[in-house]
Amino acid sequence: MKLFNHLRFGYTRVSFFIVLFFLSSLCVAQKKQDTKPNIIVILADDLGYQDVGFNGCKDIPTPNIDRIAKNGAAFTNAYVAFPVCSPSRAGLMTGRYPQRFGYERNPQYRPYDPNMGLSKSETTLAQTLKTVGYHSGIIGKWHLGADTSNHPISRGFNEFFGHLGGGHAYFPELLTIKDSYAVEGEDKSYRTWIMRNHEPVETKKYLTDEFSDEAVSFIERNQDKPFFLYLSYNAPHAPLQATPKYLDRFKDIPNERRRTYAAMVSALDDGVGQVLNALQSLKLEENTLVFFLSDNGGPENDNASNNGMLREGKSSVYEGGFRVPFAFQWKGQIKSMVYENPVSALDIYATITAISKAPIKQDKPLDGINLMPFLTGKNKKMPHDVIYVRKYDQDQYVVRDHDLKLVIHGKANKKELYNLKNDISETTNIADKYPQEVERLDQLRKSWNRELVAPAFLGLEWKK
Ligand code: CA
């Protein structure tokens, strides 16, 4: 009996530990499920559509950017919301067409003008993610207003390491202006010191390398909390400047400008590799979404970029202006695939907030769509029926509905219709053949246009 009791006690104790083990593993599973994934958005600046390996680039190897495309989804029909830098970024940071809040011009660099930049009524991705516990950092180019009220730290980011304006110089010896708030105008803004939060920092390295190293440091420092890293390279935006380390890789490219551009893209690609390697070594790959895209099409004459078959480039309403290289990896969640339906850079905000369960303000509905159901095959439809662009100052519009694309040049009173399926280069205007389609798409355009407002600030238009 004593032995029996002892055995029974033993069994009870074993059962107790088994139950405890199950409970604790349940807790771990639960904890894992509740852990919000990290988010990294890598934005290139003025990178041509065909300047990445996964879009067929031949003369500039981009093995690391291609890793993202190979690990996850490579998009062939991805659009930004506007064909130049700043309004495109305003769309990316808000998930909404920037024309809804008067953001249709590149801002002037004016550190004491609170209205020259992103409207305070809009909520940035960092502000939204803060409400669900994310730690956010931006490294690189901000370009959404230079006033302190629009500084990244004022707009939801916990950390900033970069420059407030647009086309920054790359060599440290060219960055001669210490105080970013002491200058006005674009030219001087390109030569300010880099800022860490609000403090000027004297950099020692080629700027792209500075940003890549800082990105790795950010990931290492914040590996234990859900983080959002917006790695906003100014490369390969002009000026064309590269170091021998990268130039030496392209001795075979005869055109000097293209060679320098290639070197700049290669430096950027190395940086992407550093980021992906950091995720791998910290075992964060499966818990981190990584997006890669360009903010607009390549300005081919300006920085020797190449948009391939696409017509024209940066600032244009043709495909070269706003169809961009775009890839998205989330290991374990998205299979390796090529996704051909039209998607928008605005979808990044919607996808991230859906996954992180961050609330969206009801009076600021998103124009983007959560891409996950489309990439996992749960939803076989197209994410967007229609993709729009408006360029207010030029009175130009784009309406893309499936394969049909209407381009309106208001000032010339001209409407063009293209079928992108068999005419990706927009060579043959078929508007006269299909007047009913032109009318239908124009009605969509008019209805969308009624939801928009006029530009809220003068921006660089003052030069014209
Ligand atoms: Ca740009």
Residues whose N, C-alpha, C, O or C-beta is under 5 A from the ligand:
A	BS01	CA	D45 D46 V84 C85 D295 N296
